[in-house]
């Protein structure tokens, strides 16, 4: 049985060394009739579902702003700005400033899917065992490691453009100008593009992780036979 399983794996992955194949065989769950190709495919499907179901939500109006898991709050140096504006009767301006930061993130995330899809395709059977038997968001962590740098490079200029597109640059120019004109305050000039880029990235991975955890912990979320078979191994 072991030789038969090894032969099947060798036929599927002729480009991989014998030593690597043996290591994978030795670490796979036994007695389940599950080969590493199927495990990798199941993990890819789980991530695809997370991207399609959860990341798509973030691109919609209020996808960030009304989602308490990922809503972008003000950076620490701007929290005093927010409070000061509210203290002097400019709460509506403060609210608008927060909203447009989230709008910029929602706009930027639309460009994330192709990068994610490419990274998901790269999951190999050598990654599969560690991811499958990892924690509730192990696949998401793998995806983050593969995509974070590329997504930052993609998001940053988009968010900068989105600031103009959704009016965030004008709103925040007005906010900061008003705040800096108040006597005795320490003037601020934050890098909001970098801040929102990083917060948008955190939000994206958070929501993919939500879907992965659901699939790992809830049988009802395993909506395909492949997901049921693969994730039964880690139950």
HELIX and SHEET records of a PDB file:
HELIX    1   1 UNK A    2  UNK A   12  1                                  11    
HELIX    2   2 UNK A   18  UNK A   27  1                                  10    
HELIX    3   3 UNK A   36  UNK A   50  1                                  15    
HELIX    4   4 UNK A   51  UNK A   55  3                                   5    
HELIX    5   5 UNK A   56  UNK A   58  1                                   3    
HELIX    6   6 UNK A   76  UNK A   87  1                                  12    
HELIX    7   7 UNK A   91  UNK A  108  1                                  18    
HELIX    8   8 UNK A  109  UNK A  111  5                                   3    
HELIX    9   9 UNK A  113  UNK A  121  1                                   9    
HELIX   10  10 UNK A  125  UNK A  132  1                                   8    
HELIX   11  11 UNK A  138  UNK A  165  1                                  28    
HELIX   12  12 UNK A  168  UNK A  180  1                                  13    
HELIX   13  13 UNK A  192  UNK A  217  1                                  26    
HELIX   14  14 UNK A  219  UNK A  221  5                                   3    
HELIX   15  15 UNK A  225  UNK A  232  1                                   8    
END                                                                             
